[in-house]
Amino acid sequence: MSKVKIGTVQMSCVADKATNLAKAIEQVKVAAEKGAQIICLQELFTSLYFCDEENYDNFVLAEAIPGPSTNALSKVAAEYQVVIIASLFEKRAQGLYHNTTAVIDADGTYLGKYRKMHIPDDPGFYEKFYFTPGDLGYKVFKTKFAKIGILICWDQWYPEAARITALMGAELLFYPTAIGWALTQDAGTNEEQYNAWQTIQRSHAIANGIPVVSVNRVGIEAGVRFWGGSFIANPFGALVYKASHEDEETVVTEVDLNQSDYYRSHWPFLRDRRIDSYESITKRFIDEE
């Protein structure tokens, strides 16, 4: 398909998993009724962002994938004939957990999962306490409407992840996200951080010549104001949609996948890659010959 309608669900969450799942399902239906074909939910949408603390009790929030949440979403996907991108806290085995996104096709089929590769550890974002780094590698999923790549939040800062996913044939790149500002932070720093976050992802669109979709949450949780600002960039990094920083929004935006051929032809970054010179990228730091 050339033109694809993307549904983005930017929402706030509460402590109860069932309430959040029901809310997400309702917004998936809203997006579908607006014509969405691929719908992306934000990172860890079934709960509050629990990584603000290191608390063993939070492991009870995890579930199998596929499991209860994917089963519920699969029914909705089949009923409305939409693709759903669902970021969940995965319990892989006793004592082994991942930050994982499941992909469900438009007939309700579970297509597979991507496990977050880059795991942060910062004040208020103690993800290394909860999540084992992904071991499935980078993934693309052939859905009814497009071949899509999935990365998750902290993966956003790594051009290598976006490049590899694009080289695997992704026509669209999705980033479910949970990121925000400390309530004690000044407005200038807030603006600088958001601009950096948006800019790095728009650069992935430019460098790879594909649309990028980033979906963040809103609301205040444990001293953090999640900054929303979900957006879609075209293959040359131009914004075709940008959400507010405060409001819940379920919006449908049409993107033209044929634009990738135009931009890749006129700005042939993939053609001019010097793959013979990139061996050093696999080193941690180049401080020795």
Buried (B, 14 or more C-beta within 10 A) or exposed (E): EEEBBBBBBBBBBEEEBEEBBEBBBBBBBBBBEEEBBBBBBBBBBBBBBBBBEEEEEBBEBBBBBBBBBBEBBBEBBBEBBBBBBBBBBBBBEEEEBBBBBBBBBBEBBBBBBBBBBBBBEEEBBBBBBBBBEBEEEBBBBEBBBBBBBBBBBBBBBBBBBBBBBBBEEBBBBBBBBBBBBBEEEEEEEBEEBBEEBBEBBBBBBBBBBBBBBBBBBBBEBEEBBBBBBBBBBBBBBEEBBBBEBBEBBBBBBBBBBEBBEEBBEEBEEEEEEEEEEEEEEEEEEEEEE
